[in-house]
């Protein structure tokens, strides 16, 4: 389900012009979470109760919203703060797979709705248990 960066052409918003770059602790952490969290299994669990396209605005992808939800918990971010952090941090945008040259960051209201909806979803209680089990096996 996750798109590979080599599969689509990068826009100037993601390409960057920096000659010198350093991998930050945040970027390294997000790369590790990309590897250890069972994203496809979590998405399969959410998809049956996630809104389907129909009348009105099409919903944002399940995996993208789930990744934003995790960012909020990992970095202790409120809804407005995660929106701002996604505009500010290239590492976070890369993790969530947002290209500002093609699309905006989901607004805080969308993030808030997903967060409230997630509390009522079946996966909410077992999500962190599932991930911590994955991390324990890795150690």
N, C-alpha and C positions, 0 to 999 in steps of 0.2 A: 504494500500500500504506500509506503514511503517512496517519494520520488528521489531519484539519484540526480545529483547536481549536474553530471555530465550529459544528462538526457535533454535538457532544455538550455537554450541560449541565455547567458547572463546579460542583464541590462547594466547600464552604467551605475545604477543604484547599488548593485551587489558586487560589481567587479572591483571597485575601489582603485585608487591610484597610489596607495602607500607603497613606498619602496622598502621600508623596514617595518616589520611587524613582529610582535611577540605573542605567543599563546598565553593568554591570561588564565588564572585559576578558574574563573567562571567558564571560559571556553573549554578548558580541559574537563571540568566537571560535566558540562553538557554533552561532550563527546562520550564520556563514560556512561552517562544516563541513556544516551541514544543506544548504546550497546547492551546494557543490562536490563532495561525495562522492557517487558513483553508487550510492546505497543499493539501489535496485530491482535493478540489475545484480548487485551483490554478493549480495543475498538469493536471487536466482534461481540463482546458482552454488552456494549452500550448501544450499538446500532439498532437493535429491535425497538428500543424506546426513544431513540433520538428522532427529532422532527424530520419529516420527509419533505422534499420539494413539492410545492403545490401552489396555492394562491399566496400572493405576497412575495416578499423577498426570499430567495433561496437560502437555506441554512448553510452556515460555514461548515466545512468538513469536520467529522467527528474527531479524527486524529489531531487536527490543528487545535481544536478547542480543548481536547484532553491535554495536549502539551502545554497550552497556556495555563490550564488549571494546575498542572504540576509546577510550572514556573512560579505561580503565586505561592504555593506551599513551600517550595525549596528556598525561595528568596524573600519570603514574608512580605508579599506585595498585595496591596489593595487592588480593586478593579481599576481605578484611574492610574495607579502607579504601574501596573503591569502594562497598560496601554502605552504609557510614557516610556517605560523601559524598553518595550519592543521598538519604538521609534528611535530610541537612543542607542541600543546595543546591537551591533551586528551579530555577535555570537548568539544572542537570544533569537534574533530574526532567522538566522540560519537554522537553529534548532527547531523552530516552529515552521520553517519553510515559507517565509514571507519575503517577497521581492517587492520593495517599495516602488520600483519602476513599473510594476504591473498592477498592484493592488494595495489598498490601505490596510493598516492593522485593524483587527476587529475593535469596535469601540467599547467603552467600559460598560455600556448597557447590555451588549451582547454577551460580554464576559460574565456580568452579574447574573443574567438569565441562565447561562449554562451552569454557573456555580450553584444557584438555587435549585435548578432542576437536578443537578448531580446529587444533591443531598437526598433526594427522593428516589434515585435510581437504585436498582439492585446492587450495582457494583460498588457503591460508595463505601460500604463497610469493609469489603474485602480487598479493595484496591491497594491500600498501603500494606496490608498483610501479604498479598501476592508479591509485591515488589520487594519487600524486606526479605521474603523467602528466597527470591532470586539473588539478592545481595549476599545473604548468608551462604548460599551454595557456592558463590564465587570465591569467598574467603577461604 
